[in-house]
Every structure is written in C-alpha cells, then in structure tokens.
Amino acid sequence: MTSPAVTGFADLFLYFALWWGYYDGIDVDERSLSVLEMLRGKRAILCPNHSSGHDPGFVYFLEHRLDERFCFVAAREIFDWWHGMLGWLIQRLGAFSVKRSTADRAMVSSMQRLIVSGQRKLVIFPEGDISYRNDSLLPVEHGLAALFLRSAAALQVVSPGEPLYVVPIALVYRYVQDISKNLHNALIRIELTLQINDHSGTLEERFERARWLVLKQLSPRMREHRRARALASFAEYEVHTWETLAAGVDLIERALYTRVTQKGHRRVQVHVGNPIDIREWVVAYRSNHHETARRLAQLIEDRLAELLGIELASEQMMSA
C-alpha cells in the first residue's frame, strides 16, 4: 500500500540522493520524452537494463515526467535490508516482492491484477540481477517474457483489443571528469590486498594483473555469492572506455570488499525504446507458449542492446 507522505518525502529526497551518490544529473533525450508522453495513461511494463543498484531511483525520476506513479518489482531479499526498514519504505513507494529462481505464484497474480486494473505502470528489470556494466546485458529470462504474455492474455479476456506495451529503457552512466587519480588509488588498495608489490604500468595493465589474480583465487563457493555473481563474464573482460575500466575495478572491489570506492561524478543518460505492443503476440502465445516467450525475450534483449549501443559499438574509445 502506497503512502502519500512517504512518496512526498521520497520526491524531495531524490535530489539529495543524486548529490550524495556523486551524480550530476539525468539526461532524457527528446525522442525518449515523446515516447514517455505517448505512454501517459496507458498500460505498460517498463523494462530497464540493470547495471547499477541505483537504477530504480532513476526510473523513479521518470514518474515525474509522466506525472504517474509506478509499481516496482523487487527481489524479496531487498525487503529485509536495514533490519526490514527498506522493505517498509519501498512498499509504501509502490514496490512488491518476488522470490527469484522460484515459481512465485503470488507475484504473478499480483502482476496480472495490476496490469488488468490499469492503475499503475509496472517496472521490472528483465535481467533479473545487476550486471554492474554499461557494455553488456545479462540474458532476459524466457519465464519473465511468458509472464508478460500471460498477463496480456488475461487483459484481452477483460478488455478485448486493449494494448499492453513492453517498453525497453536504457540507463547509461557516464563520468564527467578525469577519474584516473581515483582509479589509481583504488588499484593501489586492490594491489595491497592481493599482495602485488609492483605498482608500475598503465591503469589498464594494472587492472589486468589484478583481474587474473582475483579469478585465480576466487573459490567456487564465493562464485555463487551475490557480490561475486557478476564475475561470470569477467574472464573475457575487455576495457574500451573509462566507464568499462571503472566498472571492472568495481567488480574486483565487490569480490574483495563490502563496498566500492567512488570513482568520480557521473551523469545518467536515459533512452526509451520503441514500445512493443504484446497484445499482438497473444494469439501466437496461445498456440506455442515456449517459442513465443523465447522470441519476446530475445526481442527485449535486442532492443536494450541497441539502446545501449552494445552491437553498434558506439562508445567512445579512451585516448591513449
């Protein structure tokens, strides 16, 4: 149940949180603003990429653009943080929990009721976990796409012909200052922890040394730990930009420590993709559940990749 008092406080606190988190602001391009305007008052499932724990706050910012309140799907364990206080807070901001890696029937039922009622747009991160990277995506699960399609089918029973949109949204974090000194200091800390006495070489070379040593020392048990889960793709990590180098250093810090160091001030770029009207997919889903869900999951993933510029390799290369 949402609380006007809590949401009012959160609206005011958002700008302090931006400053506290070393964010200089949020940029939403004109095309994205026009898509958001088109979605005003319509049923939609917003699907942002999930590269940072701060992502929900920036999607929350979009509520002001639409002058609507969203409902967020959050992992069940988050509700226990801060001795349960975080769960109390985000429930009153419109969040409800889901048990990951399980068939959470209560969540499915709640989601379908929410969509059919049309009271709020739903926000769900389709990767299911934080990637901690601007330059890659975790796979979009077929089961989540099937859940979207089941909800669309339920809506067609109640309101035939009513559209339901799945909207890919890219959140891209960009540093706005020279972060080389902060990266140097972070690597010194990592090297001392890993008992690396040689601090010579470029930042990229020092990162490579630390990365391979962490991968060598990481135990199978720790690989399953939440802080180390994002290291699954770490073995073939490539540095192209200051952002990817900083994200790589962050990954090492997450494996070694409980917190990452601040690398510098950033701005967040928000890109809203073309909405997918999944009303048009319901007939195909009734005929072939698995294949239709697979195709929808792949389409969502492709749209997110395009918005992030992963396939287009649009990120500017670091200067030598």
Disulfide bonds with the S-S distance in Angstrom:
none
